[in-house]
């Protein structure tokens, strides 16, 4: 089994700020210090409180536990470490042009904050994920086992008892050790150009990050950042009014919860699943940006220009919330699409192609006012897409985002054929024979090879649970589609308007949409 590598989130340890906060010129470049000591990185120093990252800097979360620990160890052993490059603004902020992971690792050690400490808690308003906490705790344990804590080193000068000679040598050297600095001279545009040039050469920025950096002041860029951090973290929307900021944070948090919660755990032991399962930071950010763009019909990231008031950002977020609510929520408009049936394989693997396809399908159904027609055939539609998982074939020759129209049209074809009263068992044969979607091969659940061995894999464990659990999943008494675990509606069989009572015998479980709209 491949060991999963968890990344350490050090993003809170150096605050973000916009380059153009005041005048554009660099300040007193010739008088800047050439080295910082460990004392300079303590919270109450004169240097650390003024340290900043550019607001467009990617998150400081690319190093794993071993790398963070290894860097701290290299620093203590006085190994050769590349200089950190800074730019100083007229407001005397020290912007990190290159070296944020190096500085953040030392700050983490010095202030005992590997993503779960005082600085991080304040930055995230206490909303720290279990994964981030686990990575922080693992890093702290490794550092204390291999190196020792910063507080421990501070006590060694007063101790007279025997200490490991290597640790004592490191402690004695700490007063003389430092990080070398280089300074970028010039205005903010020179600093920004230097940032991109250096970062692209040293560690190329991911394409999605480049997109967001270029669109960082656009409403879709701000909306994507807000959803990604559930309305917490650095406020890319801080220039807006307080009322707009609050609305952005509330809506972004709601969208994040609807799409990514509860957290997916493997192997699957519950059908209470998120719409989108676990993704890497870059993949998650890409999915959110694409989601915002698809919902709001944005063809290019910079299409809308800069949002100076926050009005457009709020509008985009409201649209995204409407679609997220439509998929699966307690909102009266919710179709209550069961995440397992629509967004996972029978072995519990998330299908991003299905996510983009369903979003695009919902927008089309909305445009056509076709939700009632979909509800008419929903039972058989869900049987088909679960029995015959064709999405991997539909997206195999392109990216998931590029295949979304293809997936949408595939779903619409199934709906149209069901509305024509074609038997559900024959529909996939017809679609394959028509070759509208190219050459497809019919595969039913259970097809494919399994690893031969005595130990059950996580996929096999998930598949076994899903196979049994789905059989007992309740179905809507109106459309007979699967009902998700958390979001459902209790409907009067005989309507209140017709004298129906609130008794158990007159209650039935339904989707919110079936109860509030389709039934009426």
N, C-alpha and C positions, 0 to 999 in steps of 0.2 A: 504494500500500500504506500502511495506517495504521501510524504509528510506535507501537510498544509502549512504554508509560510504566512504568518500574520504580520501585517505592516503596522508600524508604530505611528500613531497620529500625534505629531508634535506641532500641529498647525497653530495651536493657541499661544505658543511660547514667544512668538514675535508678532506683534500686532500689525495690521495692515493700515495703509494710509495712501491717499492719492498723491501722485507726484506733484500735481499742480495745486498744492494747498495754499501757497502764497506766491511770492515772486518766483521766477523760474531759474534764477542763477544759483550756482553752487556757492556755498558760503565759506570763506576763509580756508580754501583748499590747501594753501601752503602751510597752514598751522595745524593740520590734522595729525593726530597721534598715529604711530606706525605699528602699535601692538596693544592688545587688550589682555588683561590678566583675568584670572578666575573671579577675583573680587568684583571686576567690572560687570560680571554677568549675574551677580546677586540682585534680588528684587529691589533692595534699598540702595543700590549704587547710584552714581551720577550718570552712568553710561546706559545701562540696560533699559530704564524707563523710556528712553528716547530712540531706541532701536526699532526700526520699522521694515516691513516688506512692502513692495509696491502692491497696490490693491488688485492688480491683475496677475500677481504671482500665483502659480499653481499651488495646491495644498502641499504642505510639508508632511507627507505621509508615504514616501516611497521607500524608506529604509525599514528593514525588519529588525527583530530583536538582536540577532547576532551582529548585524552591521552597526547598530547604535552602540552596543557594548564594545565592539571592536574598535570603534573610533575613539571612545573615551579612554580605552586602554592605550591606544597609540599616542594620544595626547599626554597621558601620564608618564609614558615611557620616553617622551621627548622625540618621538619619531618625526620624520619630515612630513609636515602637513601643508597642503597648498594654502596660500594666503586667501583670506576672505576679502571680497571686493565690495566697497561701500561707496555711496554718494551722499553728500551732506547738503541738505536744503537750507534755504535762508531761515527757516523756522527751527533750525538745529536738530532736525530729525536725521538719524543715520540710516539710510535706506540700504538694504542688502541687495546688491546686484548679483552676487554669486557667493554661495556658501551657506544658504539658510539651513540645510540639513546638518552641516557641521556645527554651526553656532547653536542650533536648537538642541542637538544632542548634548552639548556641554551644559546648556541652560537647564535641560531636563535633569541632568545629574546633580548640578549645583543646587537646584531648587526642589529636587525630589518630585518632579512632575513629568511623567512619561505619557501624559494624556489623560490622567485621572486625578491630578493634584489641584491645588488651590487656584492656580492661574487658569488651568483648563476648565475647571468647574465654573469660574466666573465668565469665561469666554462663551461657553455653551449653555449658560444659565442652568447648569446642573443636569442638562439632558445629554448624557454620555451613553453611548450604546454599550451593550454587553461585550461585543467584540473588541471595542476600544479599551474597555476596562481590563479585559483578559490579556490583551497585548501589553498593556501598561504593567500589569502585575507580573507577567512573565519576564518582561525586560528588567524590572526592578530586582526580581529574584536572581536573574543571571548576573546583573551588575554587582549585586552585593556578594554573590558567591565568588565571582572571578576577580573583582576589583575592590569592592567595599564602597559604602556610601560616602558622600561628600561630608556629611556631619561626622562620620567616623574619623575621617582624615583630619578634621578640625580639632578633634580631641587628642590626637596623637602627640601634639607639642607639649601638652600638660601631663601626659602619661609617663610613668617611669618603669612600668612593667615591660617584660619582653614582648616585642612585636616582630612579626615577620620582617626580615631585613629588606625585602623588596618593597613591601608596603611602606616601611619607614623611609626608604630612599625616595619613593614617590612623594610622600608627604613633605619631605624636606625640599624637594624640587618644586613643589606647587607654587611657592612664593616667587620663583623666577620664571616659571613657565607662562607662555602666553600664545595668543593667536596673532600671526602677522596680518597686517592690513594693507590693502592697496586702495587708492581713492580715485574715483572717476571725476575728472574736472570738466566743467561745462554746465549747460542748463539742463532742464528736465528732459528735453527731447534727446539730448546726448546720452543722458542716463538710461532712458528707455531703449534707445538704439543699442547701447552697450549690453543691456540686460538680454535682449533677444539674440544678439550676436554670440555672446558668451554661452547662454543656455542651449542654444541650438548646436553648438560645437561640442560642449561637454556632455550633455545628456539631452538629446533631442526632445522637445516638448511634443506631447501626443497631439494628433490632429484635432481632436475635440477641444483640447485646451487652447490650441491656436485659434480655433473658431471662437471660443468664448473670450479669449483675450482681445481679439479684434472687435467683438461685439459686446464688450463689457458694459457699455453705457446704453445699449439698446434695450427695449422693454423685454424682448424674449430672452436676452442674455441675463438680465437681472432676475426675471421670473424663474429661469432654470436654476440659477444659483440659490435662490430662496427656497425652492422645492427641495433641492439636493440636500440642504442642511436643515430642512424642516423649520425654516424661519429663524434658525439660530446662527451662531458664529458671526463672522465679519458681516456687517450690514452694507452690502453693495447698494442699498437703497437709502442710505442715511441722508442724502441730500434732499429727500422728499419731506413733506410736512409730517408731523408726528402722527396725524390721523392716517395718512397714507401708509406710513411705515407699519403701523399697527395692523392695518387691514392686510397688507402684504404678508406679514408674519402669520396672521391667523389663517388666511387662505392657504398659504404654502404648507403650513403644518398639517392642515386637514387633507390636502392632496397627498402629501407624503405618507400619512397614515393610511389612506385608502389604497394606495398602490403598493407600499412596501411593508406593511404590518399585517399580522404579526410576523416576527422574524422566522424565516424558513430554517428548520432544523433537519439534519439528515442523520440516520434514515428517518423517513416520514412516519410519524406515529399519530398524526391527527389530520383531519381534512380541513381544519381551520388554517388555510394557507393564504399567503399574500398574493396579489395579482402578479407581481414580479418577484422572483426569488432572489437569492444572494448574487450580487454582482461586484466586480472590482470597482474601485473608486472611479476610474476613467470610463468604464463601461456604463456605470450608473449615470454619470454625468451626461454621457452621450445619449442614453435612452431618454433622459428627462428633456434635454434640449430638443431632440427629435419629436418628443411628445408635444411640447409647447408649440413647435413649428407646424406639426401636422394639424393639430386642433385649430390653430389660428390661420391656417392656409398661408404660411410664410414660406416662400420659395427659396429665399437666401437670407443668411443670418443678419445682414445689415439692411435688409429691405425697409425696415421701419424707421431707421435713423435713431438719433438719441432721444431718450425720454427725459425731459427736464422737470416734469411735474409729478410723475408717477402714475398719472391717469391711465396711460396705455398699458403700463405694467399690471395694474390692477385689473384692467379689462381682460388681458390675456390670461391672468390667473383665474378669473371668474369663469372664463370659457373652459379652462382645463378642469376646474372643479366640477363644472356641469357634466363633463364627459366622464370623469372619474366616478361621480355620483351615479351616473346612468349605468355604469358597468356593475358596481356592487357597493351598495350603501343602504342606509335606512331611509334615504330620501324617497318621497312618494314616486319619483320618476324612475327609480332603480329597477333595472331588469333583473337584478340579482343573479348575474352570471356566475356560476360556480367556478372559482379559480382553477380547480383541478381539471374540470372538463374542458375549459377553454384555453388554459395557459400552461398545462403540464403534460408530459408524456405519461404513459402507464407506469413508468419506473420512477416518476416524481421529478424528472428533469424539467426545468423551466424552458419555455419556448418563446424567445423574444420575437420571432417571426409572427407568432399568433397574436402577441400583444399589439404590434403595429397593425396587423391585419384587422383585428377586432376594433381598434380605434377608428380605422378608416371605414370599416363596415358601419359602425354606429353613426358616423357623420353622414354616410350615404342614406341610411335608414331615416335619419333625422330630416335630411333634405327632401326625401320622397314622402315623408310622413307615413312610413312603412312599418312602424313598430307593431301595430295591431296585426298586420299580415305575418310578420315574423313570429309573433306570439301564437298565431294559429297553427304553425307547423313546428314550433319550437321543440316539442318532445322528440319528433323524428329527426330534426336537425341535430340535436345533441347526440342522439344515438349514432348518427352517421359520423360526425366528427370525432367521436370517442372511439367508435369501432374501427374506423379507417383513418389513421393519423397520417395525412398526406402533406402536412405543412413542411416537414424537412425536405421532401422532394421539390416542393414549390419554391423554396428559398435556396436550394443547393447550388444554383448557378449564379447567384448574386447575393448581395448583402441582405440582411433582414429588412432594413429600411427601404431598399430599392424594390423589394418583392411585395411591399404592402398592398399595392393596387392589384397585383396578381392574386394575393391571398383574399383580398376583399371580393374580387370577381368570382373566385372559386366558391366562397361562401354564398354569394348572391345566386350563383348557378344552382346550388343545392336548394336554396329557398324557393327559387322559381320552379324547379322541377317538383318540389313537394306541393307547391300551390297548384300545380297541374295534375295533382293526385297520382303521380308516378310512385310506385311502391318503393319504399325506402331501401329495400334490399337490392333494387336494380339500378338505383341512381348512380352509384360509383362506377358500375360497369358501363353505363351510358357515357359518363364524363370521360372515362379512360378511352372508350371507343371513338369519341368525337375528336380527341386530340387537341382540343382548344387550348389546353395548358401544357402541350407538349406530350412527351412520352412519360406516362405515369404507370407505376406498378402498384397493384392492389396489395396492401399489407394490412393484416388485421392484428389486433392486440395479441401479443405473445409470440409474433414472428420475430426472427432474428436469433443470433447466437448468444449463448450465455457462457460466462467463464466457468470452465469445468474445474471444480475443486470442492473440498470438503467444507470450506468456510463460506457462509453467505456474504455476498458483497452488499454494500449499502444500497445499491440499486435493486438487488433482489429482495432485500428486507422491505424496502419501500414499496416495491411492486406487490409483494405478498399482502402488506397491510392495505394498500389501495384497493386491491382486488376484492377483499372482504368488506372493507369499510364502505365502498361506494354502493354496494348492494343494499346497505341499510340506510343510505342517505335519503331523507324525506324529499318528496316531490310536491310541487305546487298543485293544489287541488283544482286550480283553474286551467293552467296550461300543461300540467304534468311534466314540467321541466324540473331539473335538479335545483334544490334550494341550498344556498351556502349556509355555513354554520352560524355566522354571527348576524347576518342581515335577512330578516324575513318579516312578514306581516301577518297579523291575526285578523281574519276576515269574517264578517257575518255571512253565514250561508244564506239565510233569509235577511235581506237588507233591513237596516234600522228604519229606513224610509217606508218600508212595507210592514212595519210592526215587528221585525225580528228582534229577539231578546239577546242579552249578553250572557247566555248560558253556555256551558261546555258543549252541549249537543249542537249548538248553533255556531260553533267556532271551527274554523279551518285555517290551515297554514298555507300561505301564498307568497308570491313575490310582491314587493310593494307596488310595482307598476300594474300587475294583474289585478290587484285589489282596488287601487285608486283610479285607474284609467280604463284598462281593457274590459273589465267586468261591466263598467258603466257605459 
